[in-house]
Amino acid sequence: MPPDLNPPAALQAGTTPASAAPGAPQAASAGPPAAGQETATSAARSSAMVTAGIILSRLVGLLRQRVTAHFFGTSELADVLAAAFRAGNITQNLLGEGTLSATFIPVYARLRAAGDTRRAAHFALSALGLLLVAAAVASLAGVLAAPWLSFLVAAGFNDDKLASTTRIVRIIFPMTGLLVLSAWGLGVLNAHRRFFLPYAAPVAWSAAQIAGLLACGAWLGMRGEPLAEALAWSALVGAALQLSLLLPSARSLLGRLTPRLDTSDPSVREAGRKLPAALLGRGIIQVSGLVDTLLVSFLGAGANAAFNYAQTVYLLPMSILGVGEAAVALPEMARDTAEADVARRNEALSRRLGASLARITVLTVPAAAVFIVLGRELITLLLQTGTFDQASTARVEPLVCAYGLALLGNAAGRVLITASFALGDTRTPARYALYRVVVSTAVALLLMRWLDVLGVVLGAVIAGWVEAIALGHRVRREIGGLGLDQIRIVRVALLAAISVGCGAALKAALPEAVAAAPWGAALILAACGGAFAVAAPALGLFSLKSLLRRR
């Protein structure tokens, strides 16, 4: 899987009582109505800020991929870049946001909720010091072990492609250490409910790569491997820029930015006790991604590139609906667990979890329908340019359609993992991540012989659903329910049918040549989006007024 992976809280899911859908159950509140309303409005604003930041960063990320596709298409060099960035991201994915979500953020949020700001700041700076050491060691090890890492992720490449992959890995591996430190900054800002900047900061990373490609490829006329290396150096510079955007804000919140190595701090020890299971879980996920990349490397030229482009399209809604929702929910769930009364704690967690699942359902189901029915138009609009032609679009289309089936399961899984982390349970997600790897690899090996890259994608899709269902059963046993009564499934299905139906109807009405052009694809998808914007509030599932409402 790609680097793992927040919908507007204006979706009517029970967290905004003043604007709940007709007949929706009202969220219980331990405080007076005004306080509950203020909390709901604050949650809406937080979720909206995460959504805005992620959308901005993902749109610029898609522009980065479009520029990359323009210069490299689905060529063998595009395969090299996809494999090298996969290998280079190992450190980031092991020590980055996912691990910090399991260890750092819950402890830090609880310390702040208890009013112990000095201990919270001390803990955050101790975590920074330890992360500095770990990221530096891991980055150096990655540079030295680049040939073995390249073989690990792309054993199916010939000797020349493996040598090129090794050179790119050595350039970009230090980048991942900087991105790990950015994840620490994201954790600090999230705990202080500063959501927009940390999720918008990756714009700098993408913008640096776009600038590097345009400067070296369009203006200096570089081609082939020199241009690929220029892209890798640009990514390293972009990571430094991203970190430089986050550190000043973190310093203003903590009062200083001096790393510590205080392993005697009880909070550090608490986080450290959770670290092995968190690293195991992240490591297992990395194994899954590496296995997928390895299997695809045996499927011929362009296979890794097609796989990477499909994941790029998939990550736009997944980041908003899964990662973003989990980011907003984690600090709030961590505060809920501070409730001494277990029954009240479980009720609050169940209510908050159900609201999150309802929000992602409202958006993932229509998005999945677009992926499945209008996947070609989506790829044409986002990626078709230069050497990425209609043949490349046709190659990526079935992969995007398959990823549509994964959206709801993976987004729900991210929120359920967050609930487990908030409860202090890092072992269960790690164990279920292992099940996911086994299922994904087994299904991929079974299907790829007949379905090529599509078989690998379907393995990941099925495994994602297995993990989400298993997590759902586990969390339900722990807190007594998932709050699923807040999901309006019939209305959501109707919304998906109306939205994608309008787009499909316009596609059928347009001449084939027009529908196949990027501007025709834009018209079709705009019709789909317009239908969603009209139908969602009419069905009581979405309200722009509740998003903009201020107390």
Salt bridges, closest charged atoms under 4 A:
ASP4 OD2 - ARG282 NH2 3.18
ASP79 OD2 - LYS161 NZ 3.15
ASP116 OD2 - ARG119 NH1 3.76
GLU225 OE2 - ARG167 NE 2.52
GLU229 OE2 - ARG167 NE 3.95
ASP262 OD2 - HIS122 NE2 2.63
ASP265 OD2 - HIS122 NE2 3.94
GLU270 OE2 - ARG110 NH2 2.57
GLU270 OE2 - LYS274 NZ 3.83
GLU325 OE2 - ARG359 NH2 2.65
GLU332 OE2 - ARG193 NE 3.23
GLU332 OE2 - ARG335 NH1 3.46
ASP336 OD2 - ARG352 NE 2.66
GLU339 OE1 - ARG344 NE 3.78
GLU347 OE2 - ARG351 NH1 3.92
GLU377 OE2 - LYS507 NZ 3.15
GLU397 OE1 - ARG376 NH2 2.88
ASP425 OD2 - ARG474 NH2 3.81
GLU467 OE1 - ARG436 NH1 2.49
GLU478 OE2 - ARG345 NH2 4.00
GLU478 OE1 - ARG474 NH1 3.31
